[in-house]
Amino acid sequence: TRKGLPMKDALAAEIVDAAARRLSVHVRRSDTMHAALPGARAPLSDADVRIVPSLEWRERDVDHAVEYEFAESVADVMIRRTLLAFELRDNGRAVAPRVAARIGRKLGWTDAGIKQAVVDYEKEIERIFRITP
């Protein structure tokens, strides 16, 4: 295997090399071991604001979900994009207004629309996480 690469990456590189030799084609050196993949998260920086101090999710992740992944609701962001609803004991209820306000600024929601988005999120997490005997 190639030195310094995780096993799966080294194996993938070897497979590509073997296929290129077998097909007698010249393949340029791949930069995927060093370049970020499309949609990859940038490393956490001091400028980033975490949504919850103890977790890695950042306000920038909310922006990315809305701008590039077409998230249109608090549930889209908290359940499907960041998984905050699963990682927080309250399923994200405490941070939902802040996330809704951030989404609302991106999508042009009114204050009433932001409040409704929080209400809708409450209904969604109640539906998903409610345990019925």
Accessible surface in RSA format (square Angstrom, percent):
REM  Atomic radii and reference values for relative SASA: ProtOr
REM  Chains: A
REM  Algorithm: Lee & Richards
REM  Probe-radius: 1.40
REM  Slices: 20
REM RES _ NUM      All-atoms   Total-Side   Main-Chain    Non-polar    All polar
REM                ABS   REL    ABS   REL    ABS   REL    ABS   REL    ABS   REL
RES THR A   1   106.69  75.9  45.57  46.2  61.12 145.7  19.89  26.7  86.80 131.2
RES ARG A   2    80.56  33.8  72.24  36.8   8.32  19.8  40.38  55.2  40.18  24.4
RES LYS A   3   202.70  98.9 171.47 105.2  31.23  74.3 121.44 109.3  81.26  86.6
RES GLY A   4    84.70 104.5   0.00   N/A  84.70 104.5  44.57 122.3  40.13  89.9
RES LEU A   5    48.00  26.7  30.19  21.6  17.81  44.8  31.23  21.9  16.78  45.2
RES PRO A   6    79.11  57.7  65.93  60.1  13.18  47.9  78.35  64.7   0.76   4.7
RES MET A   7   123.56  64.0 113.34  75.0  10.22  24.3 112.74  95.8  10.82  14.3
RES LYS A   8   152.02  74.2 141.67  86.9  10.35  24.6 113.17 101.9  38.84  41.4
RES ASP A   9    32.93  23.1  32.76  32.6   0.17   0.4   0.64   1.5  32.29  32.2
RES ALA A  10     0.22   0.2   0.22   0.3   0.00   0.0   0.22   0.3   0.00   0.0
RES LEU A  11    83.25  46.4  83.16  59.5   0.10   0.2  83.16  58.4   0.10   0.3
RES ALA A  12    48.96  45.0  44.36  68.5   4.59  10.5  48.16  67.8   0.80   2.1
RES ALA A  13    13.54  12.5   6.42   9.9   7.13  16.2  13.30  18.7   0.24   0.6
RES GLU A  14    64.98  37.3  61.25  46.3   3.73   8.9  29.62  57.3  35.36  28.9
RES ILE A  15   120.29  68.5 117.06  87.2   3.23   7.8 119.58  86.1   0.71   1.9
RES VAL A  16    80.17  52.8  77.55  70.2   2.61   6.3  79.57  69.1   0.60   1.6
RES ASP A  17    49.02  34.3  46.10  45.9   2.92   6.9  12.10  28.5  36.91  36.8
RES ALA A  18    46.75  43.0  42.15  65.0   4.59  10.5  43.12  60.7   3.63   9.6
RES ALA A  19    47.68  43.8  39.98  61.7   7.70  17.5  47.09  66.3   0.59   1.6
RES ALA A  20    12.93  11.9  10.34  16.0   2.59   5.9  12.33  17.4   0.60   1.6
RES ARG A  21   168.89  70.9 147.83  75.4  21.06  50.2  81.13 110.9  87.76  53.2
RES ARG A  22   209.61  88.0 181.62  92.6  27.99  66.6  61.82  84.5 147.79  89.6
RES LEU A  23   123.42  68.7 104.60  74.8  18.82  47.3 108.01  75.9  15.41  41.5
RES SER A  24   102.45  86.6  66.41  88.6  36.04  83.0  46.24  98.5  56.21  78.7
RES VAL A  25    81.29  53.5  63.90  57.8  17.39  41.9  70.17  61.0  11.12  30.2
RES HIS A  26   175.63  96.0 140.68  97.8  34.94  89.4 103.28 106.4  72.35  84.2
RES VAL A  27    73.25  48.2  52.47  47.5  20.79  50.1  55.34  48.1  17.91  48.6
RES ARG A  28   170.69  71.7 159.38  81.2  11.31  26.9  75.91 103.8  94.78  57.4
RES ARG A  29   187.65  78.8 162.74  83.0  24.91  59.3  78.34 107.1 109.31  66.2
RES SER A  30    61.49  52.0  45.79  61.1  15.69  36.2  44.45  94.7  17.04  23.9
RES ASP A  31    74.75  52.4  73.22  72.9   1.53   3.6  27.96  65.8  46.79  46.7
RES THR A  32    78.73  56.0  64.81  65.7  13.92  33.2  54.27  72.9  24.46  37.0
RES MET A  33    68.84  35.7  37.16  24.6  31.69  75.4  33.17  28.2  35.68  47.3
RES HIS A  34   150.00  82.0 111.07  77.2  38.93  99.6  86.93  89.6  63.07  73.4
RES ALA A  35    49.16  45.2  33.15  51.2  16.01  36.4  41.89  59.0   7.28  19.3
RES ALA A  36    87.85  80.8  50.18  77.4  37.67  85.7  60.53  85.2  27.32  72.4
RES LEU A  37   116.72  65.0 111.36  79.7   5.36  13.5 111.63  78.4   5.10  13.7
RES PRO A  38   134.18  97.8 100.50  91.6  33.67 122.4 113.53  93.7  20.65 128.3
RES GLY A  39    57.19  70.5   0.00   N/A  57.19  70.5  24.82  68.1  32.37  72.5
RES ALA A  40    57.15  52.5  23.04  35.6  34.11  77.6  33.95  47.8  23.20  61.5
RES ARG A  41   113.40  47.6  82.81  42.2  30.59  72.8  57.97  79.2  55.43  33.6
RES ALA A  42    45.64  42.0  32.95  50.9  12.68  28.9  38.72  54.5   6.92  18.3
RES PRO A  43   116.88  85.2 100.80  91.9  16.07  58.4 112.68  93.0   4.19  26.1
RES LEU A  44    64.95  36.2  34.97  25.0  29.98  75.4  34.99  24.6  29.96  80.6
RES SER A  45    56.23  47.5  42.25  56.4  13.98  32.2  46.04  98.0  10.19  14.3
RES ASP A  46   158.48 111.0 122.65 122.1  35.83  84.7  45.38 106.8 113.10 112.8
RES ALA A  47    93.84  86.3  60.11  92.8  33.73  76.7  71.96 101.3  21.88  58.0
RES ASP A  48    26.31  18.4   7.22   7.2  19.09  45.1   3.32   7.8  22.99  22.9
RES VAL A  49    78.75  51.8  72.02  65.2   6.73  16.2  75.22  65.4   3.53   9.6
RES ARG A  50    77.79  32.7  65.84  33.6  11.95  28.4  16.73  22.9  61.06  37.0
RES ILE A  51     5.00   2.8   1.56   1.2   3.43   8.3   1.56   1.1   3.43   9.3
RES VAL A  52    21.24  14.0  20.57  18.6   0.66   1.6  21.13  18.4   0.10   0.3
RES PRO A  53   116.07  84.6 101.32  92.4  14.75  53.6 104.00  85.9  12.06  75.0
RES SER A  54    94.26  79.6  59.91  80.0  34.34  79.1  55.35 117.9  38.90  54.5
RES LEU A  55    39.75  22.1  37.86  27.1   1.89   4.8  39.75  27.9   0.00   0.0
RES GLU A  56    91.80  52.7  88.94  67.3   2.86   6.8  48.93  94.6  42.87  35.0
RES TRP A  57    43.24  17.4  43.24  20.9   0.00   0.0  39.63  21.1   3.60   5.8
RES ARG A  58     4.98   2.1   4.98   2.5   0.00   0.0   0.64   0.9   4.34   2.6
RES GLU A  59    32.75  18.8  32.75  24.8   0.00   0.0   5.16  10.0  27.59  22.5
RES ARG A  60    92.46  38.8  89.22  45.5   3.24   7.7  57.63  78.8  34.83  21.1
RES ASP A  61    16.25  11.4  12.25  12.2   4.00   9.5   5.88  13.8  10.37  10.3
RES VAL A  62     0.75   0.5   0.75   0.7   0.00   0.0   0.75   0.7   0.00   0.0
RES ASP A  63    19.71  13.8  19.71  19.6   0.00   0.0   7.06  16.6  12.65  12.6
RES HIS A  64    57.44  31.4  55.59  38.6   1.85   4.7  40.33  41.6  17.11  19.9
RES ALA A  65     1.43   1.3   1.24   1.9   0.19   0.4   1.36   1.9   0.07   0.2
RES VAL A  66    12.14   8.0   3.44   3.1   8.70  21.0   3.44   3.0   8.70  23.6
RES GLU A  67    81.32  46.7  54.46  41.2  26.86  63.9  32.06  62.0  49.26  40.2
RES TYR A  68   146.56  68.4 126.41  71.9  20.15  52.4  83.93  63.1  62.63  77.2
RES GLU A  69    69.80  40.1  58.18  44.0  11.62  27.7  28.79  55.7  41.01  33.5
RES PHE A  70   160.58  80.3 149.05  92.3  11.54  30.0 152.06  92.2   8.52  24.4
RES ALA A  71     0.83   0.8   0.00   0.0   0.83   1.9   0.00   0.0   0.83   2.2
RES GLU A  72   121.28  69.6 111.12  84.1  10.16  24.2  26.81  51.9  94.48  77.1
RES SER A  73    41.93  35.4  41.44  55.3   0.49   1.1  36.72  78.2   5.21   7.3
RES VAL A  74     1.28   0.8   0.29   0.3   0.99   2.4   0.29   0.3   0.99   2.7
RES ALA A  75     9.35   8.6   8.68  13.4   0.67   1.5   8.68  12.2   0.67   1.8
RES ASP A  76    27.64  19.4  27.64  27.5   0.00   0.0   0.37   0.9  27.27  27.2
RES VAL A  77     0.00   0.0   0.00   0.0   0.00   0.0   0.00   0.0   0.00   0.0
RES MET A  78     0.00   0.0   0.00   0.0   0.00   0.0   0.00   0.0   0.00   0.0
RES ILE A  79    14.29   8.1  12.42   9.3   1.87   4.5  12.42   8.9   1.87   5.1
RES ARG A  80   124.90  52.4  96.54  49.2  28.36  67.5  50.14  68.5  74.75  45.3
RES ARG A  81    71.51  30.0  48.84  24.9  22.66  54.0  18.59  25.4  52.92  32.1
RES THR A  82     1.50   1.1   1.50   1.5   0.00   0.0   1.50   2.0   0.00   0.0
RES LEU A  83    83.92  46.7  83.92  60.0   0.00   0.0  83.92  58.9   0.00   0.0
RES LEU A  84     0.00   0.0   0.00   0.0   0.00   0.0   0.00   0.0   0.00   0.0
RES ALA A  85     0.00   0.0   0.00   0.0   0.00   0.0   0.00   0.0   0.00   0.0
RES PHE A  86   114.83  57.5  83.12  51.5  31.71  82.5  85.39  51.8  29.44  84.3
RES GLU A  87    85.96  49.4  53.71  40.6  32.25  76.8  27.85  53.9  58.12  47.4
RES LEU A  88    31.19  17.4  26.16  18.7   5.03  12.6  27.76  19.5   3.43   9.2
RES ARG A  89   243.14 102.1 204.08 104.0  39.06  93.0  90.04 123.1 153.11  92.8
RES ASP A  90    51.75  36.3  44.69  44.5   7.06  16.7  38.44  90.5  13.31  13.3
RES ASN A  91    24.76  17.1  24.76  23.9   0.00   0.0   0.00   0.0  24.76  23.9
RES GLY A  92     0.09   0.1   0.00   N/A   0.09   0.1   0.09   0.2   0.00   0.0
RES ARG A  93    81.77  34.3  74.73  38.1   7.04  16.8  35.05  47.9  46.72  28.3
RES ALA A  94    83.11  76.4  49.94  77.1  33.17  75.4  61.75  87.0  21.36  56.6
RES VAL A  95    20.66  13.6  19.61  17.8   1.05   2.5  20.52  17.8   0.14   0.4
RES ALA A  96     0.00   0.0   0.00   0.0   0.00   0.0   0.00   0.0   0.00   0.0
RES PRO A  97    66.52  48.5  63.42  57.8   3.10  11.3  63.76  52.6   2.76  17.1
RES ARG A  98    93.52  39.3  84.59  43.1   8.93  21.3  62.73  85.7  30.79  18.7
RES VAL A  99     2.80   1.8   1.56   1.4   1.24   3.0   2.80   2.4   0.00   0.0
RES ALA A 100     0.00   0.0   0.00   0.0   0.00   0.0   0.00   0.0   0.00   0.0
RES ALA A 101    28.55  26.2  28.53  44.0   0.01   0.0  28.53  40.2   0.01   0.0
RES ARG A 102    53.70  22.5  53.43  27.2   0.26   0.6   7.60  10.4  46.10  27.9
RES ILE A 103     0.00   0.0   0.00   0.0   0.00   0.0   0.00   0.0   0.00   0.0
RES GLY A 104     0.56   0.7   0.00   N/A   0.56   0.7   0.25   0.7   0.32   0.7
RES ARG A 105   161.99  68.0 130.24  66.4  31.76  75.6  77.49 105.9  84.50  51.2
RES LYS A 106    93.73  45.7  60.59  37.2  33.14  78.9  28.36  25.5  65.37  69.6
RES LEU A 107    73.13  40.7  43.53  31.1  29.59  74.4  48.65  34.2  24.48  65.9
RES GLY A 108    64.61  79.7   0.00   N/A  64.61  79.7  35.54  97.5  29.07  65.1
RES TRP A 109    69.08  27.7  46.33  22.4  22.75  53.4  33.85  18.0  35.24  57.2
RES THR A 110    94.49  67.2  84.95  86.1   9.54  22.7  84.14 113.0  10.36  15.7
RES ASP A 111   111.43  78.1 105.28 104.8   6.16  14.6  30.19  71.0  81.24  81.0
RES ALA A 112    73.84  67.9  62.93  97.1  10.91  24.8  67.23  94.7   6.60  17.5
RES GLY A 113    27.17  33.5   0.00   N/A  27.17  33.5  22.47  61.7   4.70  10.5
RES ILE A 114    31.96  18.2  31.96  23.8   0.00   0.0  31.96  23.0   0.00   0.0
RES LYS A 115   148.14  72.3 144.03  88.4   4.11   9.8  90.86  81.8  57.28  61.0
RES GLN A 116    89.34  50.0  87.24  63.8   2.10   5.0  39.94  85.0  49.40  37.5
RES ALA A 117    12.91  11.9   6.41   9.9   6.50  14.8  11.28  15.9   1.63   4.3
RES VAL A 118    25.47  16.8  25.47  23.1   0.00   0.0  25.47  22.1   0.00   0.0
RES VAL A 119    69.22  45.5  68.38  61.9   0.84   2.0  69.22  60.1   0.00   0.0
RES ASP A 120    71.02  49.7  65.36  65.0   5.67  13.4  27.65  65.1  43.37  43.3
RES TYR A 121     1.34   0.6   0.00   0.0   1.34   3.5   1.17   0.9   0.17   0.2
RES GLU A 122    61.23  35.2  59.59  45.1   1.64   3.9  30.24  58.5  30.98  25.3
RES LYS A 123   132.59  64.7 122.94  75.4   9.65  23.0  84.58  76.1  48.01  51.1
RES GLU A 124    36.49  21.0  34.45  26.1   2.04   4.9   9.43  18.2  27.06  22.1
RES ILE A 125     0.00   0.0   0.00   0.0   0.00   0.0   0.00   0.0   0.00   0.0
RES GLU A 126    74.66  42.9  73.88  55.9   0.79   1.9  32.90  63.6  41.76  34.1
RES ARG A 127   150.13  63.0 133.17  67.9  16.97  40.4  62.94  86.0  87.19  52.8
RES ILE A 128    64.28  36.6  36.31  27.1  27.96  67.4  40.97  29.5  23.30  63.2
RES PHE A 129    54.81  27.4  37.20  23.0  17.62  45.8  41.58  25.2  13.23  37.9
RES ARG A 130   132.57  55.7 104.48  53.3  28.10  66.9  37.19  50.8  95.38  57.8
RES ILE A 131   160.29  91.2 134.28 100.0  26.01  62.7 137.66  99.1  22.63  61.4
RES THR A 132    95.13  67.7  73.09  74.1  22.04  52.5  42.35  56.9  52.77  79.8
RES PRO A 133   176.64 128.7 105.21  95.9  71.43 259.7 143.09 118.1  33.55 208.5
END  Absolute sums over single chains surface
CHAIN  1 A     9485.9       7636.8       1849.1       5776.9       3708.9
END  Absolute sums over all chains
TOTAL          9485.9       7636.8       1849.1       5776.9       3708.9
